[in-house]
Amino acid sequence: MFTFNGRRADDPDLGIFRVLRVFFPLLPGTTDRLLSVPGMDGAHDFGRDLQPCTIKVQFVMKHGTPEELFSHAREVAAWLNVGEVKRFIYDYEPDKYYMARPQGIIDFDRLMNKIGIIEVNFIAPDPFAYAMETKVADVFPAVNAGTAPCPALITATMPAAADFLRVEVAGISGYFLIDRELDQGDIVTIDTARRLALINGVDARVYVTAASTYPTLPPGKFSFITEPAGVPLTVEYCERWI
């Protein structure tokens, strides 16, 4: 069983008799960055990008009359007819969700006009499953219980005036640096998902150095290093799984 667009598939108003299958790939496909060179066997490997995740669902509708079947089929069509992604929750993992929408034609095979078999291909442009609950940490090390790095909303409150603020995740290469004078009490916000930096609520991306990277939180325990040292941080994050 599954929930999509705020409704469970066993909602009586949908008239679904049984969900037969929900197919998830173990891993999504990849777009491989390979460079072939004439005269060289094989290719240079420059990594890969994950493709969207496809979730295949098959369910059956069974009703006493053709009129009842088609009436409920219209209700199912309205449920699935979305133009943007919605939460898809599989009952076996009720603490996680995908952001997905139906893709392509949805077939409606009928037997004696009283039984309908429907197959839906959901596409999740973001191939990760996300935790239902967002975590907030201000004591480190904290824990990312997911299996993939996740973006975060990092808030730093300056305890004293400083010429700059540098933040990095301990043990991970790369850093984030705002090269601007900051006053005591200034609040610096780093939104790594949106690649946005704010100082006291005002866009401060112009002060982010070109060498900076927006950090993600690795799976497992994580902590931060700041310069100046001792800048208190609060981190809001939603764990995710591949």
ZITA-V114468 format. One record per residue. N is the residue number from 0. RES is the residue in one letter. PSI is psi as a letter, one per 30 degrees, with the letter a starting at -180 (* if undefined). D_LAST is the distance of its C-alpha to the last C-alpha in Angstrom with 2 decimals. Layout:
BEGIN
((N & RES & PSI & D_LAST) (N & RES & PSI & D_LAST))
END
This chain:
BEGIN
((0 & M & l & 20.66) (1 & F & l & 18.69) (2 & T & k & 19.55) (3 & F & k & 19.58) (4 & N & h & 21.65) (5 & G & g & 22.94) (6 & R & k & 24.33) (7 & R & k & 23.51) (8 & A & f & 24.20) (9 & D & g & 27.03) (10 & D & k & 28.89) (11 & P & e & 32.46) (12 & D & f & 33.21) (13 & L & f & 30.68) (14 & G & g & 32.49) (15 & I & k & 29.58) (16 & F & e & 30.94) (17 & R & k & 27.84) (18 & V & j & 24.17) (19 & L & e & 24.12) (20 & R & k & 20.55) (21 & V & j & 17.05) (22 & F & k & 15.03) (23 & F & k & 11.25) (24 & P & k & 10.21) (25 & L & e & 8.52) (26 & L & k & 7.02) (27 & P & l & 8.46) (28 & G & l & 11.71) (29 & T & k & 12.78) (30 & T & j & 15.83) (31 & D & k & 17.54) (32 & R & j & 20.04) (33 & L & k & 22.90) (34 & L & j & 26.54) (35 & S & k & 29.25) (36 & V & k & 32.60) (37 & P & k & 35.80) (38 & G & f & 37.27) (39 & M & k & 34.11) (40 & D & k & 32.34) (41 & G & b & 28.63) (42 & A & l & 26.97) (43 & H & k & 25.75) (44 & D & j & 22.00) (45 & F & g & 20.76) (46 & G & a & 17.02) (47 & R & l & 14.67) (48 & D & k & 12.84) (49 & L & k & 9.89) (50 & Q & l & 11.67) (51 & P & l & 11.33) (52 & C & k & 9.79) (53 & T & k & 12.81) (54 & I & k & 13.53) (55 & K & k & 16.98) (56 & V & k & 19.31) (57 & Q & k & 22.86) (58 & F & l & 25.47) (59 & V & k & 29.24) (60 & M & k & 31.95) (61 & K & j & 35.32) (62 & H & l & 38.42) (63 & G & f & 42.16) (64 & T & l & 43.26) (65 & P & e & 42.03) (66 & E & e & 42.57) (67 & E & e & 40.22) (68 & L & e & 37.54) (69 & F & e & 37.78) (70 & S & e & 38.01) (71 & H & e & 34.71) (72 & A & e & 33.16) (73 & R & e & 34.12) (74 & E & e & 32.42) (75 & V & e & 29.14) (76 & A & e & 29.51) (77 & A & e & 30.03) (78 & W & e & 26.94) (79 & L & f & 24.69) (80 & N & i & 26.62) (81 & V & k & 24.56) (82 & G & f & 24.56) (83 & E & l & 21.51) (84 & V & k & 18.08) (85 & K & l & 18.25) (86 & R & k & 16.19) (87 & F & j & 14.97) (88 & I & k & 14.79) (89 & Y & k & 14.70) (90 & D & f & 17.36) (91 & Y & f & 15.66) (92 & E & i & 13.12) (93 & P & f & 15.64) (94 & D & g & 14.21) (95 & K & l & 11.20) (96 & Y & l & 11.56) (97 & Y & l & 10.59) (98 & M & j & 13.23) (99 & A & l & 14.76) (100 & R & l & 18.24) (101 & P & k & 20.20) (102 & Q & k & 20.84) (103 & G & a & 24.11) (104 & I & k & 26.87) (105 & I & j & 26.46) (106 & D & k & 28.90) (107 & F & i & 31.27) (108 & D & k & 33.00) (109 & R & k & 36.01) (110 & L & j & 38.13) (111 & M & g & 41.66) (112 & N & g & 40.44) (113 & K & f & 39.48) (114 & I & k & 36.05) (115 & G & k & 33.20) (116 & I & k & 29.98) (117 & I & k & 27.27) (118 & E & k & 24.13) (119 & V & k & 21.64) (120 & N & j & 18.88) (121 & F & k & 16.57) (122 & I & k & 14.81) (123 & A & j & 12.07) (124 & P & e & 12.97) (125 & D & j & 10.14) (126 & P & g & 7.05) (127 & F & k & 5.07) (128 & A & k & 6.43) (129 & Y & k & 9.14) (130 & A & k & 11.66) (131 & M & f & 14.98) (132 & E & k & 16.95) (133 & T & k & 17.30) (134 & K & l & 18.44) (135 & V & k & 21.48) (136 & A & k & 22.61) (137 & D & g & 25.92) (138 & V & k & 26.39) (139 & F & k & 24.63) (140 & P & k & 22.93) (141 & A & a & 20.38) (142 & V & k & 17.02) (143 & N & j & 13.42) (144 & A & f & 12.15) (145 & G & l & 8.42) (146 & T & g & 6.40) (147 & A & l & 6.22) (148 & P & k & 9.62) (149 & C & k & 10.79) (150 & P & l & 14.03) (151 & A & l & 17.08) (152 & L & j & 20.58) (153 & I & k & 22.96) (154 & T & k & 26.60) (155 & A & k & 29.32) (156 & T & j & 32.89) (157 & M & k & 35.47) (158 & P & f & 37.83) (159 & A & l & 40.37) (160 & A & k & 41.16) (161 & A & l & 39.42) (162 & D & f & 39.51) (163 & F & l & 35.73) (164 & L & k & 32.38) (165 & R & k & 29.82) (166 & V & k & 26.46) (167 & E & l & 24.00) (168 & V & k & 21.24) (169 & A & k & 22.94) (170 & G & f & 22.00) (171 & I & k & 20.02) (172 & S & k & 22.00) (173 & G & l & 23.06) (174 & Y & l & 24.77) (175 & F & k & 25.63) (176 & L & k & 29.38) (177 & I & j & 31.59) (178 & D & i & 35.01) (179 & R & k & 37.36) (180 & E & k & 39.77) (181 & L & k & 38.48) (182 & D & l & 40.70) (183 & Q & k & 40.48) (184 & G & f & 38.49) (185 & D & k & 36.56) (186 & I & j & 33.05) (187 & V & k & 30.43) (188 & T & k & 27.17) (189 & I & j & 24.19) (190 & D & j & 21.55) (191 & T & f & 18.83) (192 & A & e & 16.89) (193 & R & f & 20.23) (194 & R & h & 21.66) (195 & L & k & 24.66) (196 & A & k & 27.19) (197 & L & k & 29.98) (198 & I & j & 33.09) (199 & N & h & 34.65) (200 & G & g & 32.81) (201 & V & k & 34.06) (202 & D & k & 31.98) (203 & A & g & 32.26) (204 & R & f & 30.16) (205 & V & f & 33.44) (206 & Y & f & 33.64) (207 & V & k & 30.21) (208 & T & l & 31.00) (209 & A & f & 29.87) (210 & A & f & 28.31) (211 & S & l & 26.09) (212 & T & k & 22.31) (213 & Y & j & 20.38) (214 & P & l & 18.48) (215 & T & l & 14.95) (216 & L & k & 14.48) (217 & P & l & 13.01) (218 & P & k & 11.39) (219 & G & a & 14.51) (220 & K & k & 17.94) (221 & F & l & 18.91) (222 & S & l & 22.28) (223 & F & l & 24.18) (224 & I & k & 27.30) (225 & T & l & 29.59) (226 & E & k & 32.78) (227 & P & l & 35.16) (228 & A & l & 34.15) (229 & G & g & 33.75) (230 & V & k & 32.43) (231 & P & k & 30.84) (232 & L & k & 27.31) (233 & T & k & 25.48) (234 & V & k & 21.72) (235 & E & k & 19.92) (236 & Y & l & 16.13) (237 & C & j & 13.40) (238 & E & l & 10.54) (239 & R & l & 6.96) (240 & W & k & 3.78) (241 & I & * & 0.00))
END
